[in-house]
Amino acid sequence: MARSKLVAIALIVVGTAAGIGFALMTREHEAPRAAGPAAMEPDAATDAFEATIPRETAAPGPAPEGMVWIPGGEFSMGAADPLGKDANVVGMQATEDSRPIHRVVVDGFWIDTTEVTNRQFAEFVKATGYVTVAERKPTQEEFPDAPPENLIAGSVVFSPPDHAVPLDTHFRWWSYVDGANWRHPAGPDSDLRGREDFPVVHVAYEDAEAYAKWAGKRLPTEAEWEFAARGGLSGALYPWGDEFLVDGSFMANTHQGHFPNEDTHADAHGGIAPVAQFPANAYGLYDVAGNVWEWNSDWYRPDYYRQLAAGGVARNPRGPADSFDPSEPGIPKRVHRGGSFLCTEQYCSRYMVGTRGKGEPSTGTNHLGIRLVKDPS
């Protein structure tokens, strides 16, 4: 898979690890900007949740290791404008490409209870010799206009400043780091010692697909992911309900303190956390809000939900045929779900279960991982 067009520009213009790579960065915090064919407004007639109707389908057999059975059923997919629930402007913006709410039916499937860990991904690499996109040096054939000295293997790492900064550009807290990859999540001087049960990160979409094929699984569709993440709840803001804190306790690994320069660790974790450190949802899934984003198989379009809603109840939707992102026309994106340890009500509130993220397929970062599903035999 060819690397991002913006990566090519960065390699040509910026050079070394001084900040090349936000070209690679998934735009987690950027509210979608309506333009061209993607322009849309919420449809008041359909922007409401109805009850989830799970199927009474027993698991087709013993659960594969580390997976649970999701029976499937019909549910309301999407996110309501949360302003009526005292959310801030950031929360409202996070839902703009997640409306209108629409009815969807999904069939039953198995799903990983946690994000894929470094331990699991290491087993795959040991068995296959696979080399991830971030570990591969860009070639002159890929980027014929780039100076050879700028063709370096690496990935995008959250690099918070030591002081408050305007929240006007992601370049202020993201850097392309020479030598950053799944083995070295913070750069070449970091490693996986003590991080075996952390989610694997710096995985591009093709890396996720390669792992899934080896494991006999696949990436979830966006509809499957949301049905599972909701845990049977209808219209709740979070996988556990409508209140961010439950009895004063954090329910997900998110950012506390002033973003991006301060993390108070109020949730007991600074940055990424090991999997399953917070309560599971009603289906037994951990970290479907916060910790790391998760690749979905769908192409991203901000107008896709309107297309689905126009056709009545959608059955096992698998995403649009192509991608369009008005903020970066011409650069195809895949859907991300779940938010990450960087989500905060100050700038990104996409830990809300119905909201969406997006990313260029050859882009990995240190807040993006994998959760897989498996069809019943």
C-alpha positions in Angstrom: 0.0 0.0 0.0 1.4 3.4 -1.0 2.2 5.7 1.8 0.4 9.0 2.3 0.7 11.8 -0.2 1.3 14.1 2.8 4.2 11.9 3.9 5.8 12.5 0.6 5.5 16.2 1.0 6.9 16.0 4.5 9.9 13.9 3.4 10.6 16.5 0.7 10.1 19.6 2.7 10.8 19.0 6.4 13.5 16.3 6.5 14.5 14.5 9.6 12.6 13.7 12.8 12.0 17.4 13.6 8.3 17.1 12.9 7.9 15.5 9.6 5.3 13.2 10.3 2.1 14.9 11.2 1.5 14.1 7.6 1.1 10.6 8.9 -1.1 11.6 11.8 -4.7 10.5 12.1 -6.8 13.7 12.7 -8.2 12.5 16.0 -9.0 15.9 17.3 -10.2 17.7 14.2 -13.9 18.3 13.9 -15.1 17.4 10.4 -15.6 20.4 8.2 -18.6 20.1 6.0 -17.9 20.8 2.3 -18.8 19.6 -1.1 -20.7 16.3 -1.2 -20.0 15.7 2.5 -22.0 18.7 3.7 -24.9 17.7 5.9 -27.1 18.7 8.9 -28.7 16.4 11.5 -32.1 15.1 10.4 -34.4 15.9 13.3 -36.9 13.2 12.2 -34.4 10.4 12.6 -32.0 11.9 15.2 -33.3 9.8 18.1 -32.5 6.5 19.6 -34.9 3.5 19.8 -34.4 0.4 21.9 -31.7 -2.1 21.1 -33.2 -5.5 20.1 -30.5 -8.2 20.6 -31.0 -11.5 19.0 -31.7 -14.5 21.2 -28.8 -16.4 19.5 -26.7 -18.7 21.6 -23.0 -18.9 20.9 -22.3 -21.4 18.1 -19.7 -23.2 20.2 -16.9 -22.6 22.7 -15.5 -19.1 22.7 -12.1 -18.8 20.9 -9.4 -17.7 23.3 -9.8 -14.1 24.4 -13.1 -13.6 22.6 -16.8 -13.2 23.5 -19.9 -13.9 21.5 -21.9 -10.9 20.3 -25.4 -12.2 19.4 -26.2 -9.4 16.9 -29.5 -7.7 16.5 -31.0 -4.3 15.6 -29.9 -1.1 17.2 -29.8 2.7 16.7 -26.3 3.6 15.4 -24.7 7.1 15.6 -24.5 9.9 18.1 -27.0 12.6 19.1 -26.0 16.2 19.4 -25.0 16.1 23.1 -25.6 19.8 23.8 -28.9 18.8 25.4 -26.9 16.9 27.9 -24.7 19.8 29.0 -21.8 18.8 26.8 -19.4 21.5 25.6 -18.8 22.7 22.0 -16.1 20.0 21.5 -18.6 17.3 22.3 -21.0 18.7 19.8 -18.3 18.9 17.1 -17.4 15.3 17.8 -20.8 14.1 16.7 -21.1 16.0 13.4 -20.2 13.1 11.2 -22.1 10.6 13.3 -25.6 11.7 12.4 -28.4 11.1 11.6 -29.0 8.2 14.0 -30.2 5.2 11.9 -31.3 1.7 12.5 -28.9 -1.1 11.7 -29.0 -4.9 11.9 -25.9 -7.0 12.4 -25.4 -10.7 12.5 -23.7 -12.5 15.4 -19.9 -12.6 15.7 -17.0 -13.2 18.0 -14.9 -10.2 19.2 -11.7 -9.8 21.1 -12.3 -8.8 24.7 -9.3 -6.5 24.6 -7.1 -4.7 22.1 -4.4 -6.8 20.6 -1.4 -6.7 22.8 2.4 -6.4 22.2 2.7 -10.0 23.4 0.2 -11.3 20.8 1.7 -9.2 18.0 5.2 -10.4 18.9 4.0 -14.0 18.4 2.7 -13.1 14.9 6.0 -11.5 14.0 8.0 -14.4 15.4 6.0 -16.9 13.4 5.9 -15.0 10.1 8.9 -12.6 10.0 6.5 -9.8 9.2 7.9 -6.2 9.0 5.5 -3.4 9.7 5.1 -0.3 7.6 6.7 1.9 10.3 9.8 -0.4 10.2 10.3 -0.1 6.4 12.5 2.6 5.0 10.6 4.7 2.4 12.0 4.1 -1.0 13.1 6.5 -3.7 10.6 4.8 -6.0 7.8 5.8 -3.6 9.0 9.4 -3.2 11.1 10.3 -6.2 11.4 13.9 -5.2 12.6 13.3 -1.7 16.3 13.8 -0.8 17.8 10.4 0.1 18.7 11.6 3.6 15.1 12.2 4.3 13.9 8.7 3.6 13.9 7.4 7.1 11.7 4.7 8.8 9.6 5.9 11.7 6.2 6.8 12.9 4.2 9.5 14.7 4.5 10.0 18.5 2.7 12.2 20.9 5.2 14.8 22.0 3.6 17.1 24.5 5.1 20.6 25.0 6.3 21.7 28.4 4.0 24.7 28.4 0.5 25.6 27.4 0.0 26.2 23.6 -2.9 27.3 21.4 -4.9 24.4 20.2 -4.8 25.6 16.6 -2.5 23.0 15.0 -1.6 19.4 15.9 2.0 20.1 14.9 2.4 21.5 18.4 2.1 18.1 20.1 2.9 15.4 17.4 6.3 14.5 15.9 7.5 12.1 13.3 10.2 10.1 15.2 13.0 8.3 13.4 12.9 4.7 14.6 9.5 4.7 16.3 7.5 1.5 15.6 5.7 -1.2 17.5 8.9 -2.5 19.1 10.0 1.1 20.1 6.7 2.9 20.8 8.3 6.2 22.0 11.3 6.1 19.7 14.5 4.1 19.3 15.5 4.4 23.0 12.2 2.8 24.1 11.3 -0.9 24.1 8.6 -3.3 25.2 10.0 -4.4 28.5 7.2 -4.3 31.0 4.8 -3.4 28.2 3.9 -6.9 27.0 0.3 -6.4 27.9 -0.1 -2.9 26.5 -1.9 -2.6 23.2 0.3 -2.9 20.1 0.6 0.5 18.4 2.2 2.1 15.3 0.3 -0.4 13.2 -0.9 0.7 9.8 -4.0 -0.7 8.2 -2.1 -3.3 6.2 -0.3 -4.4 9.3 -3.7 -4.9 11.0 -4.9 -6.9 8.1 -1.8 -9.1 8.0 -2.1 -9.9 11.7 -5.9 -10.6 11.3 -5.3 -13.1 8.5 -2.6 -14.9 10.5 -4.9 -15.1 13.5 -7.9 -16.3 11.4 -9.9 -13.2 12.2 -10.8 -9.9 10.5 -11.2 -6.3 11.3 -14.7 -5.3 12.5 -17.0 -3.2 10.5 -18.0 0.1 12.0 -21.5 -1.2 12.7 -20.2 -4.4 14.4 -17.8 -2.4 16.5 -20.5 0.0 17.7 -23.1 -2.7 18.4 -20.5 -4.5 20.6 -19.2 -1.4 22.2 -22.7 -0.3 23.3 -23.1 -3.5 25.2 -26.9 -3.5 24.7 -27.4 0.0 25.9 -29.4 2.3 23.6 -28.3 5.9 23.2 -25.9 6.1 26.1 -23.1 8.6 25.8 -20.5 6.0 27.0 -20.3 2.2 26.9 -21.2 2.2 30.6 -24.0 4.8 30.7 -24.5 8.6 30.6 -22.2 9.8 33.4 -18.5 10.0 32.6 -17.5 9.2 36.2 -19.3 6.4 38.1 -19.3 6.9 41.8 -16.4 9.2 41.4 -14.3 6.6 39.5 -12.9 6.8 36.0 -14.2 4.2 33.6 -11.6 4.7 30.8 -8.1 5.8 30.1 -8.4 9.4 28.9 -6.5 12.6 29.4 -6.8 14.6 32.6 -5.2 18.0 33.1 -4.6 20.9 30.7 -4.2 19.5 27.2 -1.7 18.9 25.7 1.0 19.9 28.2 -0.3 18.5 31.4 -1.4 15.0 32.4 -2.4 14.7 36.0 -2.8 10.9 35.9 -6.0 11.2 37.8 -7.1 7.9 36.2 -3.9 6.3 37.5 -2.3 6.1 34.1 0.0 8.5 32.2 -0.4 7.9 28.5 -1.2 4.4 27.2 -2.2 1.7 29.8 -2.1 -2.1 29.8 -5.4 -3.6 28.5 -8.3 -4.3 30.8 -7.5 -1.8 33.6 -11.0 -0.5 33.7 -14.4 -2.2 34.0 -15.7 -4.1 31.0 -19.0 -3.2 29.3 -22.0 -5.4 29.6 -20.7 -7.6 26.8 -17.4 -8.1 28.5 -15.3 -5.8 26.3 -12.5 -3.7 27.8 -11.3 -0.3 26.6 -13.9 0.4 23.9 -13.5 4.0 25.2 -10.1 5.5 25.6 -6.6 3.9 25.7 -6.0 3.5 21.9 -8.1 4.0 18.8 -9.0 0.9 16.9 -9.0 0.3 13.1 -12.3 -0.6 11.5 -12.6 -2.0 8.0 -15.0 0.7 6.6 -13.8 3.5 4.4 -14.6 6.9 5.9 -17.1 9.4 4.6 -18.8 12.0 6.8 -22.1 11.7 4.7 -22.3 7.9 4.9 -24.9 7.8 7.7 -27.2 9.9 5.7 -26.9 7.4 2.8 -27.7 4.5 5.1 -30.7 6.3 6.8 -32.2 7.0 3.4 -32.5 3.3 2.7 -34.3 2.2 5.8 -32.9 -0.4 8.2 -29.4 -1.2 7.1 -28.3 -4.9 7.3 -24.7 -5.7 8.0 -23.4 -2.4 6.4 -19.8 -2.6 5.4 -19.1 1.0 4.7 -19.1 3.1 1.5 -17.4 2.1 -1.7 -14.9 4.9 -1.4 -13.6 7.5 0.9 -14.0 11.3 1.1 -12.7 13.6 3.8 -13.5 17.3 3.2 -10.6 18.3 5.5 -8.2 16.5 3.2 -9.8 15.8 -0.2 -8.0 13.2 -2.2 -6.5 11.4 0.8 -8.6 8.2 1.5 -9.2 7.4 5.1 -10.4 4.3 7.1 -12.6 4.6 10.2 -11.1 4.6 13.7 -13.3 3.9 16.7 -13.1 4.2 20.5 -10.9 7.3 21.2 -7.6 7.2 23.0 -5.7 8.2 26.1 -5.5 11.7 24.6 -9.2 12.3 24.4 -10.4 15.1 26.6 -13.5 17.4 26.8 -11.1 20.3 26.1 -10.2 19.2 22.6 -11.4 15.6 21.7 -14.4 13.9 23.3 -14.5 10.9 21.0 -14.6 8.5 23.9 -18.3 8.9 23.4 -19.4 5.6 22.0 -21.3 6.8 18.9 -18.5 9.0 17.6 -16.0 8.3 14.9 -12.3 8.9 14.0 -10.5 8.5 10.7 -7.0 7.8 9.5 -4.9 7.4 6.3 -4.4 3.7 5.9 -0.6 3.6 5.8 -0.4 5.8 9.0 0.3 4.3 12.4 0.7 6.3 15.6 1.3 5.5 19.3 -2.4 5.9 20.1 -3.8 3.5 17.4 -4.2 -0.2 17.7 -6.3 -3.3 16.8 -9.3 -5.3 18.0 -10.5 -8.2 15.8 -13.7 -10.2 15.2 -14.3 -13.7 13.9 -17.3 -15.0 12.0 -19.1 -18.1 13.4 -18.1 -21.3 11.6 
